[in-house]
Amino acid sequence: MPLSRFAEAIRSVKLGIDLNPTETPSKVIGLTSAVPNEGKTTIAASLAQLIGHSGKSVIVVDCDLRNPSLSANLTPNATAGIVEVIQGKRSLEETVWRHPKTGLTFLPAVRRGPLLHTSEILSANAMQKLFASLRASYDYVIVDLPPLSPVVDVRVTGALVDGFILVVEWGRTKIEVVQHALHAAPNIYERMIGAVLNKTDIKAMGRYNAYLNEYYSESHYARYSEGDSSRSFPN
């Protein structure tokens, strides 16, 4: 649904990435959250799909090694992934997966059992070489990372990632939890491009702020939605 409100929100995320005021362009983008189940994986996949639709080359990398939910969803039958690539057991070319319809390129993570030292894997020299290769081959590299609070893995990805997007679930994740997670990972906070308020109830949002209620009006957005293509242009 490329003209949906959700798709427009994802375009806003991409715009934030492209307009990130740093000296170097943001090519490798990591998506994380304060706690699990806030929707970072869905945002990562949607962002990559939107970038692909725009004509840019993009790859999604599953670096949530302890809980590779994106891999379980997209490539449930994969026998090798990013860990096997950096261990030299498989080549990148034979490990990546491409969606036949969307052209989305994906490097999965295959979970064979409990990984005890995932932070060591993510900080290994072989991982840095892999990301250097991805950076040279694609316009964008979208990285699905673990959440900040349960594990330390995200903190070691500073050498891999140009900027971070923090996904926060509206109405569930407490502000204090987000603040604590960022305080414990200052290197992530310093490279944050922005935050996504996910699973938002737009109607309820309007009720919280009567002054901005008009801003959240569905009638305004309907003029530009796919179902509104038959409308005449306003005077």
Secondary structure by P-SEA (a helix, b strand, c coil): ccccaaaaaaaaaaaaaaaccccccccbbbbbcccccccaaaaaaaaaaaaaaacbbbbbbccccccccccccccccccccaaaaaaccccccccccccccccbbbbbbbbccccccaaaaaacaaaaaaaaaaaacccbbbbbccccccccccccccccccbbbbbbbcccccaaaaaaaaaacaaaaaacccccccccaaaaaaaaccccccccccccccccccccccccccc
